[in-house]
Each structure stands twice: as structure tokens, then as C-alpha cells.
Amino acid sequence: MATVKVTDNSFESDVIGASKPVLVDFWAEWCGPCKQMGPDLEALSNDLGESMTVAKIDISDNPETPAKFHVRGIPTLMLFKDGEVIATKVGAMTKSKLEEWIKENS
């Protein structure tokens, strides 16, 4: 399953109202570390299959949601479960570190 693009308008239904956990990547096209993590997030999305959604929101095009969740640096990853943030990580990570972080927090 590929990553899902989320916007300010769709965040409520795609993430807050999701029936399964959602990993949200707050990123921007101009952010080198964000782009570097892209392939790992795609692979992770495929690995997790139906157990979790991996979503991406471009903070340049969608400024409301990052402000609401106090995103100050990117990449910022937030793990949502039942509409609530259960974990936050700022900074680029390898795929193995991402997997470890998700296991620790889900």
C-alpha cells in the first residue's frame, strides 16, 4: 500500500477519523532529509500493509495542520491512534529506526 497524501481539508477524515493507526509525515519538497526518507516511508507503507496507514502532508501547501500540532521542524513524524497523537519524532531516521520507533509506540 502506497503512502497517502493528506491535506488540511482531508486531515480530519483521513487521520483523526481513521479506523486504524496512522503514521503522519510532516514534510516539504524543499527539505533534503524529508526527501531522503521518502523511499523508506514508501517501503514501510508496503511492509505494514493493512495494519497501519502511512500518510504525508506537505507543510508548504497545508500550513493549518502543522500549526495545530505545533510542528516546528521537519521531518516530523506523528503516530496517531484513535484520533490522538501517541508519539512524535523529529528528524530523519533510517527504515530500521522507523520500524523500531513504531513498534515501541504502537
Backbone as XML, in Angstrom:
<?xml version="1.0"?>
<chain id="A" units="angstrom">
  <residue number="1" name="MET">
    <atom name="N" x="0.850" y="-1.180" z="0.000"/>
    <atom name="CA" x="0.000" y="0.000" z="0.000"/>
    <atom name="C" x="0.894" y="1.242" z="0.000"/>
  </residue>
  <residue number="2" name="ALA">
    <atom name="N" x="0.668" y="2.145" z="-0.903"/>
    <atom name="CA" x="1.491" y="3.360" z="-1.005"/>
    <atom name="C" x="1.104" y="4.364" z="0.071"/>
  </residue>
  <residue number="3" name="THR">
    <atom name="N" x="1.997" y="5.325" z="0.296"/>
    <atom name="CA" x="1.682" y="6.388" z="1.239"/>
    <atom name="C" x="0.493" y="7.184" z="0.716"/>
  </residue>
  <residue number="4" name="VAL">
    <atom name="N" x="-0.243" y="7.788" z="1.629"/>
    <atom name="CA" x="-1.448" y="8.549" z="1.308"/>
    <atom name="C" x="-1.145" y="10.036" z="1.476"/>
  </residue>
  <residue number="5" name="LYS">
    <atom name="N" x="-1.485" y="10.829" z="0.456"/>
    <atom name="CA" x="-1.324" y="12.277" z="0.572"/>
    <atom name="C" x="-2.513" y="12.837" z="1.337"/>
  </residue>
  <residue number="6" name="VAL">
    <atom name="N" x="-2.201" y="13.653" z="2.359"/>
    <atom name="CA" x="-3.221" y="14.248" z="3.204"/>
    <atom name="C" x="-3.111" y="15.767" z="3.082"/>
  </residue>
  <residue number="7" name="THR">
    <atom name="N" x="-4.235" y="16.456" z="3.200"/>
    <atom name="CA" x="-4.263" y="17.917" z="3.140"/>
    <atom name="C" x="-4.918" y="18.465" z="4.404"/>
  </residue>
  <residue number="8" name="ASP">
    <atom name="N" x="-4.863" y="19.797" z="4.562"/>
    <atom name="CA" x="-5.576" y="20.420" z="5.680"/>
    <atom name="C" x="-7.052" y="20.016" z="5.655"/>
  </residue>
  <residue number="9" name="ASN">
    <atom name="N" x="-7.636" y="19.966" z="4.456"/>
    <atom name="CA" x="-9.060" y="19.651" z="4.314"/>
    <atom name="C" x="-9.387" y="18.188" z="4.609"/>
  </residue>
  <residue number="10" name="SER">
    <atom name="N" x="-8.453" y="17.282" z="4.320"/>
    <atom name="CA" x="-8.753" y="15.855" z="4.496"/>
    <atom name="C" x="-8.195" y="15.274" z="5.799"/>
  </residue>
  <residue number="11" name="PHE">
    <atom name="N" x="-7.428" y="16.047" z="6.553"/>
    <atom name="CA" x="-6.741" y="15.517" z="7.741"/>
    <atom name="C" x="-7.728" y="14.919" z="8.749"/>
  </residue>
  <residue number="12" name="GLU">
    <atom name="N" x="-8.817" y="15.630" z="8.984"/>
    <atom name="CA" x="-9.803" y="15.165" z="9.958"/>
    <atom name="C" x="-10.327" y="13.775" z="9.600"/>
  </residue>
  <residue number="13" name="SER">
    <atom name="N" x="-10.724" y="13.570" z="8.359"/>
    <atom name="CA" x="-11.284" y="12.270" z="7.965"/>
    <atom name="C" x="-10.197" y="11.223" z="7.745"/>
  </residue>
  <residue number="14" name="ASP">
    <atom name="N" x="-9.057" y="11.609" z="7.137"/>
    <atom name="CA" x="-8.009" y="10.640" z="6.806"/>
    <atom name="C" x="-7.189" y="10.185" z="8.013"/>
  </residue>
  <residue number="15" name="VAL">
    <atom name="N" x="-7.020" y="11.066" z="8.984"/>
    <atom name="CA" x="-6.149" y="10.741" z="10.115"/>
    <atom name="C" x="-6.935" y="10.639" z="11.428"/>
  </residue>
  <residue number="16" name="ILE">
    <atom name="N" x="-7.597" y="11.722" z="11.817"/>
    <atom name="CA" x="-8.308" y="11.737" z="13.101"/>
    <atom name="C" x="-9.422" y="10.691" z="13.125"/>
  </residue>
  <residue number="17" name="GLY">
    <atom name="N" x="-10.135" y="10.550" z="12.026"/>
    <atom name="CA" x="-11.247" y="9.611" z="11.970"/>
    <atom name="C" x="-10.886" y="8.223" z="11.471"/>
  </residue>
  <residue number="18" name="ALA">
    <atom name="N" x="-9.604" y="7.954" z="11.296"/>
    <atom name="CA" x="-9.170" y="6.655" z="10.757"/>
    <atom name="C" x="-9.475" y="5.523" z="11.733"/>
  </residue>
  <residue number="19" name="SER">
    <atom name="N" x="-9.808" y="4.370" z="11.167"/>
    <atom name="CA" x="-10.145" y="3.202" z="11.990"/>
    <atom name="C" x="-8.906" y="2.427" z="12.435"/>
  </residue>
  <residue number="20" name="LYS">
    <atom name="N" x="-7.754" y="2.730" z="11.841"/>
    <atom name="CA" x="-6.502" y="2.065" z="12.236"/>
    <atom name="C" x="-5.442" y="3.139" z="12.488"/>
  </residue>
  <residue number="21" name="PRO">
    <atom name="N" x="-4.323" y="2.778" z="13.113"/>
    <atom name="CA" x="-3.269" y="3.775" z="13.379"/>
    <atom name="C" x="-2.761" y="4.415" z="12.081"/>
  </residue>
  <residue number="22" name="VAL">
    <atom name="N" x="-2.339" y="5.675" z="12.203"/>
    <atom name="CA" x="-1.823" y="6.417" z="11.059"/>
    <atom name="C" x="-0.489" y="7.052" z="11.450"/>
  </residue>
  <residue number="23" name="LEU">
    <atom name="N" x="0.530" y="6.804" z="10.637"/>
    <atom name="CA" x="1.817" y="7.475" z="10.785"/>
    <atom name="C" x="1.803" y="8.647" z="9.816"/>
  </residue>
  <residue number="24" name="VAL">
    <atom name="N" x="1.934" y="9.873" z="10.348"/>
    <atom name="CA" x="1.895" y="11.072" z="9.506"/>
    <atom name="C" x="3.288" y="11.668" z="9.410"/>
  </residue>
  <residue number="25" name="ASP">
    <atom name="N" x="3.718" y="11.885" z="8.183"/>
    <atom name="CA" x="4.998" y="12.527" z="7.894"/>
    <atom name="C" x="4.718" y="13.971" z="7.488"/>
  </residue>
  <residue number="26" name="PHE">
    <atom name="N" x="5.130" y="14.918" z="8.349"/>
    <atom name="CA" x="5.054" y="16.337" z="8.015"/>
    <atom name="C" x="6.347" y="16.666" z="7.289"/>
  </residue>
  <residue number="27" name="TRP">
    <atom name="N" x="6.247" y="17.078" z="6.022"/>
    <atom name="CA" x="7.422" y="17.239" z="5.176"/>
    <atom name="C" x="7.234" y="18.425" z="4.237"/>
  </residue>
  <residue number="28" name="ALA">
    <atom name="N" x="8.268" y="18.719" z="3.443"/>
    <atom name="CA" x="8.185" y="19.744" z="2.397"/>
    <atom name="C" x="9.128" y="19.358" z="1.261"/>
  </residue>
  <residue number="29" name="GLU">
    <atom name="N" x="8.782" y="19.785" z="0.069"/>
    <atom name="CA" x="9.566" y="19.480" z="-1.131"/>
    <atom name="C" x="10.992" y="20.008" z="-1.022"/>
  </residue>
  <residue number="30" name="TRP">
    <atom name="N" x="11.180" y="21.131" z="-0.345"/>
    <atom name="CA" x="12.493" y="21.773" z="-0.238"/>
    <atom name="C" x="13.363" y="21.186" z="0.877"/>
  </residue>
  <residue number="31" name="CYS">
    <atom name="N" x="12.850" y="20.208" z="1.604"/>
    <atom name="CA" x="13.559" y="19.629" z="2.755"/>
    <atom name="C" x="14.332" y="18.374" z="2.321"/>
  </residue>
  <residue number="32" name="GLY">
    <atom name="N" x="15.655" y="18.477" z="2.284"/>
    <atom name="CA" x="16.507" y="17.359" z="1.879"/>
    <atom name="C" x="16.297" y="16.094" z="2.692"/>
  </residue>
  <residue number="33" name="PRO">
    <atom name="N" x="16.366" y="16.165" z="4.041"/>
    <atom name="CA" x="16.154" y="14.958" z="4.845"/>
    <atom name="C" x="14.762" y="14.349" z="4.649"/>
  </residue>
  <residue number="34" name="CYS">
    <atom name="N" x="13.762" y="15.199" z="4.402"/>
    <atom name="CA" x="12.405" y="14.699" z="4.146"/>
    <atom name="C" x="12.384" y="13.858" z="2.872"/>
  </residue>
  <residue number="35" name="LYS">
    <atom name="N" x="12.996" y="14.381" z="1.822"/>
    <atom name="CA" x="13.027" y="13.674" z="0.547"/>
    <atom name="C" x="13.839" y="12.382" z="0.661"/>
  </residue>
  <residue number="36" name="GLN">
    <atom name="N" x="14.879" y="12.418" z="1.483"/>
    <atom name="CA" x="15.727" y="11.240" z="1.695"/>
    <atom name="C" x="14.918" y="10.115" z="2.356"/>
  </residue>
  <residue number="37" name="MET">
    <atom name="N" x="13.990" y="10.470" z="3.237"/>
    <atom name="CA" x="13.179" y="9.474" z="3.939"/>
    <atom name="C" x="12.046" y="8.913" z="3.081"/>
  </residue>
  <residue number="38" name="GLY">
    <atom name="N" x="11.711" y="9.595" z="1.993"/>
    <atom name="CA" x="10.575" y="9.206" z="1.163"/>
    <atom name="C" x="10.539" y="7.737" z="0.765"/>
  </residue>
  <residue number="39" name="PRO">
    <atom name="N" x="11.615" y="7.214" z="0.172"/>
    <atom name="CA" x="11.603" y="5.796" z="-0.232"/>
    <atom name="C" x="11.423" y="4.840" z="0.950"/>
  </residue>
  <residue number="40" name="ASP">
    <atom name="N" x="12.002" y="5.186" z="2.104"/>
    <atom name="CA" x="11.837" y="4.331" z="3.289"/>
    <atom name="C" x="10.388" y="4.328" z="3.769"/>
  </residue>
  <residue number="41" name="LEU">
    <atom name="N" x="9.730" y="5.492" z="3.702"/>
    <atom name="CA" x="8.327" y="5.564" z="4.105"/>
    <atom name="C" x="7.442" y="4.773" z="3.142"/>
  </residue>
  <residue number="42" name="GLU">
    <atom name="N" x="7.755" y="4.840" z="1.849"/>
    <atom name="CA" x="7.003" y="4.045" z="0.862"/>
    <atom name="C" x="7.167" y="2.548" z="1.153"/>
  </residue>
  <residue number="43" name="ALA">
    <atom name="N" x="8.404" y="2.124" z="1.404"/>
    <atom name="CA" x="8.672" y="0.714" z="1.704"/>
    <atom name="C" x="7.963" y="0.292" z="2.993"/>
  </residue>
  <residue number="44" name="LEU">
    <atom name="N" x="8.008" y="1.160" z="3.989"/>
    <atom name="CA" x="7.360" y="0.876" z="5.266"/>
    <atom name="C" x="5.852" y="0.741" z="5.080"/>
  </residue>
  <residue number="45" name="SER">
    <atom name="N" x="5.281" y="1.603" z="4.262"/>
    <atom name="CA" x="3.857" y="1.544" z="3.977"/>
    <atom name="C" x="3.494" y="0.196" z="3.360"/>
  </residue>
  <residue number="46" name="ASN">
    <atom name="N" x="4.326" y="-0.283" z="2.442"/>
    <atom name="CA" x="4.098" y="-1.597" z="1.828"/>
    <atom name="C" x="4.259" y="-2.717" z="2.845"/>
  </residue>
  <residue number="47" name="ASP">
    <atom name="N" x="5.260" y="-2.602" z="3.723"/>
    <atom name="CA" x="5.512" y="-3.634" z="4.739"/>
    <atom name="C" x="4.376" y="-3.725" z="5.756"/>
  </residue>
  <residue number="48" name="LEU">
    <atom name="N" x="3.839" y="-2.575" z="6.147"/>
    <atom name="CA" x="2.801" y="-2.546" z="7.177"/>
    <atom name="C" x="1.447" y="-2.988" z="6.641"/>
  </residue>
  <residue number="49" name="GLY">
    <atom name="N" x="1.301" y="-2.910" z="5.335"/>
    <atom name="CA" x="0.070" y="-3.385" z="4.705"/>
    <atom name="C" x="-1.176" y="-2.745" z="5.278"/>
  </residue>
  <residue number="50" name="GLU">
    <atom name="N" x="-2.070" y="-3.580" z="5.746"/>
    <atom name="CA" x="-3.367" y="-3.101" z="6.230"/>
    <atom name="C" x="-3.373" y="-2.730" z="7.711"/>
  </residue>
  <residue number="51" name="SER">
    <atom name="N" x="-2.279" y="-2.950" z="8.431"/>
    <atom name="CA" x="-2.288" y="-2.699" z="9.870"/>
    <atom name="C" x="-2.124" y="-1.227" z="10.226"/>
  </residue>
  <residue number="52" name="MET">
    <atom name="N" x="-1.565" y="-0.430" z="9.309"/>
    <atom name="CA" x="-1.328" y="0.980" z="9.589"/>
    <atom name="C" x="-1.275" y="1.744" z="8.272"/>
  </residue>
  <residue number="53" name="THR">
    <atom name="N" x="-1.758" y="2.982" z="8.293"/>
    <atom name="CA" x="-1.665" y="3.863" z="7.131"/>
    <atom name="C" x="-0.460" y="4.775" z="7.319"/>
  </residue>
  <residue number="54" name="VAL">
    <atom name="N" x="0.310" y="4.980" z="6.260"/>
    <atom name="CA" x="1.403" y="5.957" z="6.282"/>
    <atom name="C" x="0.957" y="7.125" z="5.406"/>
  </residue>
  <residue number="55" name="ALA">
    <atom name="N" x="0.842" y="8.300" z="6.025"/>
    <atom name="CA" x="0.347" y="9.484" z="5.331"/>
    <atom name="C" x="1.419" y="10.566" z="5.310"/>
  </residue>
  <residue number="56" name="LYS">
    <atom name="N" x="1.348" y="11.413" z="4.276"/>
    <atom name="CA" x="2.294" y="12.516" z="4.141"/>
    <atom name="C" x="1.508" y="13.808" z="3.947"/>
  </residue>
  <residue number="57" name="ILE">
    <atom name="N" x="1.931" y="14.863" z="4.661"/>
    <atom name="CA" x="1.311" y="16.167" z="4.482"/>
    <atom name="C" x="2.405" y="17.200" z="4.224"/>
  </residue>
  <residue number="58" name="ASP">
    <atom name="N" x="2.312" y="17.886" z="3.091"/>
    <atom name="CA" x="3.282" y="18.909" z="2.702"/>
    <atom name="C" x="2.951" y="20.187" z="3.458"/>
  </residue>
  <residue number="59" name="ILE">
    <atom name="N" x="3.855" y="20.599" z="4.348"/>
    <atom name="CA" x="3.574" y="21.754" z="5.208"/>
    <atom name="C" x="3.551" y="23.071" z="4.431"/>
  </residue>
  <residue number="60" name="SER">
    <atom name="N" x="4.191" y="23.133" z="3.293"/>
    <atom name="CA" x="4.172" y="24.356" z="2.485"/>
    <atom name="C" x="2.795" y="24.590" z="1.872"/>
  </residue>
  <residue number="61" name="ASP">
    <atom name="N" x="2.142" y="23.521" z="1.440"/>
    <atom name="CA" x="0.824" y="23.618" z="0.812"/>
    <atom name="C" x="-0.309" y="23.551" z="1.830"/>
  </residue>
  <residue number="62" name="ASN">
    <atom name="N" x="-0.020" y="23.056" z="3.019"/>
    <atom name="CA" x="-1.047" y="22.840" z="4.046"/>
    <atom name="C" x="-0.553" y="23.362" z="5.398"/>
  </residue>
  <residue number="63" name="PRO">
    <atom name="N" x="-0.575" y="24.680" z="5.620"/>
    <atom name="CA" x="0.012" y="25.250" z="6.839"/>
    <atom name="C" x="-0.838" y="25.119" z="8.104"/>
  </residue>
  <residue number="64" name="GLU">
    <atom name="N" x="-2.136" y="24.876" z="7.981"/>
    <atom name="CA" x="-3.008" y="24.855" z="9.158"/>
    <atom name="C" x="-2.741" y="23.664" z="10.078"/>
  </residue>
  <residue number="65" name="THR">
    <atom name="N" x="-2.634" y="22.480" z="9.501"/>
    <atom name="CA" x="-2.468" y="21.268" z="10.310"/>
    <atom name="C" x="-1.142" y="21.260" z="11.074"/>
  </residue>
  <residue number="66" name="PRO">
    <atom name="N" x="-0.005" y="21.581" z="10.442"/>
    <atom name="CA" x="1.243" y="21.623" z="11.212"/>
    <atom name="C" x="1.187" y="22.632" z="12.366"/>
  </residue>
  <residue number="67" name="ALA">
    <atom name="N" x="0.533" y="23.766" z="12.140"/>
    <atom name="CA" x="0.405" y="24.765" z="13.211"/>
    <atom name="C" x="-0.436" y="24.213" z="14.359"/>
  </residue>
  <residue number="68" name="LYS">
    <atom name="N" x="-1.499" y="23.516" z="14.018"/>
    <atom name="CA" x="-2.391" y="22.935" z="15.034"/>
    <atom name="C" x="-1.655" y="21.926" z="15.920"/>
  </residue>
  <residue number="69" name="PHE">
    <atom name="N" x="-0.725" y="21.184" z="15.317"/>
    <atom name="CA" x="0.005" y="20.154" z="16.065"/>
    <atom name="C" x="1.410" y="20.610" z="16.476"/>
  </residue>
  <residue number="70" name="HIS">
    <atom name="N" x="1.651" y="21.928" z="16.393"/>
    <atom name="CA" x="2.903" y="22.547" z="16.863"/>
    <atom name="C" x="4.157" y="21.956" z="16.217"/>
  </residue>
  <residue number="71" name="VAL">
    <atom name="N" x="4.080" y="21.708" z="14.910"/>
    <atom name="CA" x="5.239" y="21.212" z="14.173"/>
    <atom name="C" x="6.199" y="22.378" z="13.970"/>
  </residue>
  <residue number="72" name="ARG">
    <atom name="N" x="7.413" y="22.253" z="14.501"/>
    <atom name="CA" x="8.389" y="23.337" z="14.417"/>
    <atom name="C" x="9.570" y="23.009" z="13.509"/>
  </residue>
  <residue number="73" name="GLY">
    <atom name="N" x="9.822" y="21.743" z="13.279"/>
    <atom name="CA" x="10.917" y="21.312" z="12.412"/>
    <atom name="C" x="10.458" y="20.130" z="11.589"/>
  </residue>
  <residue number="74" name="ILE">
    <atom name="N" x="11.089" y="19.961" z="10.441"/>
    <atom name="CA" x="10.739" y="18.812" z="9.612"/>
    <atom name="C" x="11.996" y="18.060" z="9.207"/>
  </residue>
  <residue number="75" name="PRO">
    <atom name="N" x="11.890" y="16.776" z="8.955"/>
    <atom name="CA" x="10.666" y="15.997" z="9.031"/>
    <atom name="C" x="10.211" y="15.768" z="10.471"/>
  </residue>
  <residue number="76" name="THR">
    <atom name="N" x="8.907" y="15.833" z="10.667"/>
    <atom name="CA" x="8.288" y="15.457" z="11.937"/>
    <atom name="C" x="7.351" y="14.297" z="11.637"/>
  </residue>
  <residue number="77" name="LEU">
    <atom name="N" x="7.470" y="13.244" z="12.424"/>
    <atom name="CA" x="6.593" y="12.085" z="12.291"/>
    <atom name="C" x="5.722" y="11.996" z="13.534"/>
  </residue>
  <residue number="78" name="MET">
    <atom name="N" x="4.425" y="11.830" z="13.308"/>
    <atom name="CA" x="3.486" y="11.663" z="14.425"/>
    <atom name="C" x="2.691" y="10.392" z="14.196"/>
  </residue>
  <residue number="79" name="LEU">
    <atom name="N" x="2.556" y="9.638" z="15.266"/>
    <atom name="CA" x="1.784" y="8.404" z="15.233"/>
    <atom name="C" x="0.439" y="8.684" z="15.896"/>
  </residue>
  <residue number="80" name="PHE">
    <atom name="N" x="-0.637" y="8.495" z="15.137"/>
    <atom name="CA" x="-1.993" y="8.725" z="15.633"/>
    <atom name="C" x="-2.690" y="7.394" z="15.827"/>
  </residue>
  <residue number="81" name="LYS">
    <atom name="N" x="-3.414" y="7.294" z="16.943"/>
    <atom name="CA" x="-4.232" y="6.111" z="17.204"/>
    <atom name="C" x="-5.525" y="6.598" z="17.843"/>
  </residue>
  <residue number="82" name="ASP">
    <atom name="N" x="-6.647" y="6.166" z="17.310"/>
    <atom name="CA" x="-7.966" y="6.598" z="17.793"/>
    <atom name="C" x="-8.081" y="8.116" z="17.843"/>
  </residue>
  <residue number="83" name="GLY">
    <atom name="N" x="-7.506" y="8.795" z="16.843"/>
    <atom name="CA" x="-7.628" y="10.242" z="16.733"/>
    <atom name="C" x="-6.692" y="11.052" z="17.606"/>
  </residue>
  <residue number="84" name="GLU">
    <atom name="N" x="-5.832" y="10.377" z="18.361"/>
    <atom name="CA" x="-4.915" y="11.068" z="19.281"/>
    <atom name="C" x="-3.462" y="10.819" z="18.881"/>
  </residue>
  <residue number="85" name="VAL">
    <atom name="N" x="-2.607" y="11.814" z="19.127"/>
    <atom name="CA" x="-1.173" y="11.637" z="18.911"/>
    <atom name="C" x="-0.632" y="10.791" z="20.047"/>
  </residue>
  <residue number="86" name="ILE">
    <atom name="N" x="-0.011" y="9.655" z="19.707"/>
    <atom name="CA" x="0.545" y="8.802" z="20.758"/>
    <atom name="C" x="2.069" y="8.854" z="20.787"/>
  </residue>
  <residue number="87" name="ALA">
    <atom name="N" x="2.680" y="9.388" z="19.722"/>
    <atom name="CA" x="4.143" y="9.518" z="19.696"/>
    <atom name="C" x="4.546" y="10.519" z="18.618"/>
  </residue>
  <residue number="88" name="THR">
    <atom name="N" x="5.646" y="11.226" z="18.894"/>
    <atom name="CA" x="6.180" y="12.205" z="17.943"/>
    <atom name="C" x="7.687" y="12.039" z="17.860"/>
  </residue>
  <residue number="89" name="LYS">
    <atom name="N" x="8.218" y="12.156" z="16.658"/>
    <atom name="CA" x="9.667" y="12.069" z="16.431"/>
    <atom name="C" x="10.040" y="13.138" z="15.412"/>
  </residue>
  <residue number="90" name="VAL">
    <atom name="N" x="11.058" y="13.931" z="15.735"/>
    <atom name="CA" x="11.527" y="14.970" z="14.829"/>
    <atom name="C" x="12.904" y="14.576" z="14.301"/>
  </residue>
  <residue number="91" name="GLY">
    <atom name="N" x="13.075" y="14.697" z="12.990"/>
    <atom name="CA" x="14.359" y="14.380" z="12.374"/>
    <atom name="C" x="14.283" y="13.135" z="11.518"/>
  </residue>
  <residue number="92" name="ALA">
    <atom name="N" x="15.217" y="13.043" z="10.602"/>
    <atom name="CA" x="15.256" y="11.910" z="9.682"/>
    <atom name="C" x="15.702" y="10.638" z="10.399"/>
  </residue>
  <residue number="93" name="MET">
    <atom name="N" x="15.152" y="9.506" z="9.953"/>
    <atom name="CA" x="15.508" y="8.204" z="10.505"/>
    <atom name="C" x="15.651" y="7.204" z="9.373"/>
  </residue>
  <residue number="94" name="THR">
    <atom name="N" x="16.418" y="6.179" z="9.611"/>
    <atom name="CA" x="16.504" y="5.068" z="8.663"/>
    <atom name="C" x="15.243" y="4.226" z="8.784"/>
  </residue>
  <residue number="95" name="LYS">
    <atom name="N" x="15.020" y="3.361" z="7.818"/>
    <atom name="CA" x="13.846" y="2.487" z="7.846"/>
    <atom name="C" x="13.852" y="1.608" z="9.095"/>
  </residue>
  <residue number="96" name="SER">
    <atom name="N" x="15.004" y="1.072" z="9.461"/>
    <atom name="CA" x="15.059" y="0.200" z="10.643"/>
    <atom name="C" x="14.734" y="0.979" z="11.923"/>
  </residue>
  <residue number="97" name="LYS">
    <atom name="N" x="15.203" y="2.229" z="12.014"/>
    <atom name="CA" x="14.889" y="3.060" z="13.183"/>
    <atom name="C" x="13.408" y="3.421" z="13.210"/>
  </residue>
  <residue number="98" name="LEU">
    <atom name="N" x="12.836" y="3.674" z="12.036"/>
    <atom name="CA" x="11.400" y="3.949" z="11.944"/>
    <atom name="C" x="10.595" y="2.751" z="12.446"/>
  </residue>
  <residue number="99" name="GLU">
    <atom name="N" x="10.970" y="1.563" z="11.989"/>
    <atom name="CA" x="10.271" y="0.346" z="12.398"/>
    <atom name="C" x="10.367" y="0.150" z="13.906"/>
  </residue>
  <residue number="100" name="GLU">
    <atom name="N" x="11.551" y="0.382" z="14.442"/>
    <atom name="CA" x="11.776" y="0.236" z="15.889"/>
    <atom name="C" x="10.905" y="1.223" z="16.655"/>
  </residue>
  <residue number="101" name="TRP">
    <atom name="N" x="10.871" y="2.483" z="16.195"/>
    <atom name="CA" x="10.082" y="3.532" z="16.852"/>
    <atom name="C" x="8.590" y="3.193" z="16.825"/>
  </residue>
  <residue number="102" name="ILE">
    <atom name="N" x="8.130" y="2.698" z="15.685"/>
    <atom name="CA" x="6.703" y="2.330" z="15.570"/>
    <atom name="C" x="6.374" y="1.184" z="16.512"/>
  </residue>
  <residue number="103" name="LYS">
    <atom name="N" x="7.217" y="0.164" z="16.573"/>
    <atom name="CA" x="6.971" y="-0.977" z="17.464"/>
    <atom name="C" x="6.934" y="-0.552" z="18.926"/>
  </residue>
  <residue number="104" name="GLU">
    <atom name="N" x="7.838" y="0.366" z="19.302"/>
    <atom name="CA" x="7.889" y="0.848" z="20.689"/>
    <atom name="C" x="6.646" y="1.632" z="21.066"/>
  </residue>
  <residue number="105" name="ASN">
    <atom name="N" x="5.994" y="2.248" z="20.084"/>
    <atom name="CA" x="4.923" y="3.183" z="20.379"/>
    <atom name="C" x="3.532" y="2.760" z="19.919"/>
  </residue>
  <residue number="106" name="SER">
    <atom name="N" x="3.400" y="1.550" z="19.379"/>
    <atom name="CA" x="2.055" y="1.162" z="18.945"/>
    <atom name="C" x="1.527" y="-0.020" z="19.726"/>
  </residue>
</chain>
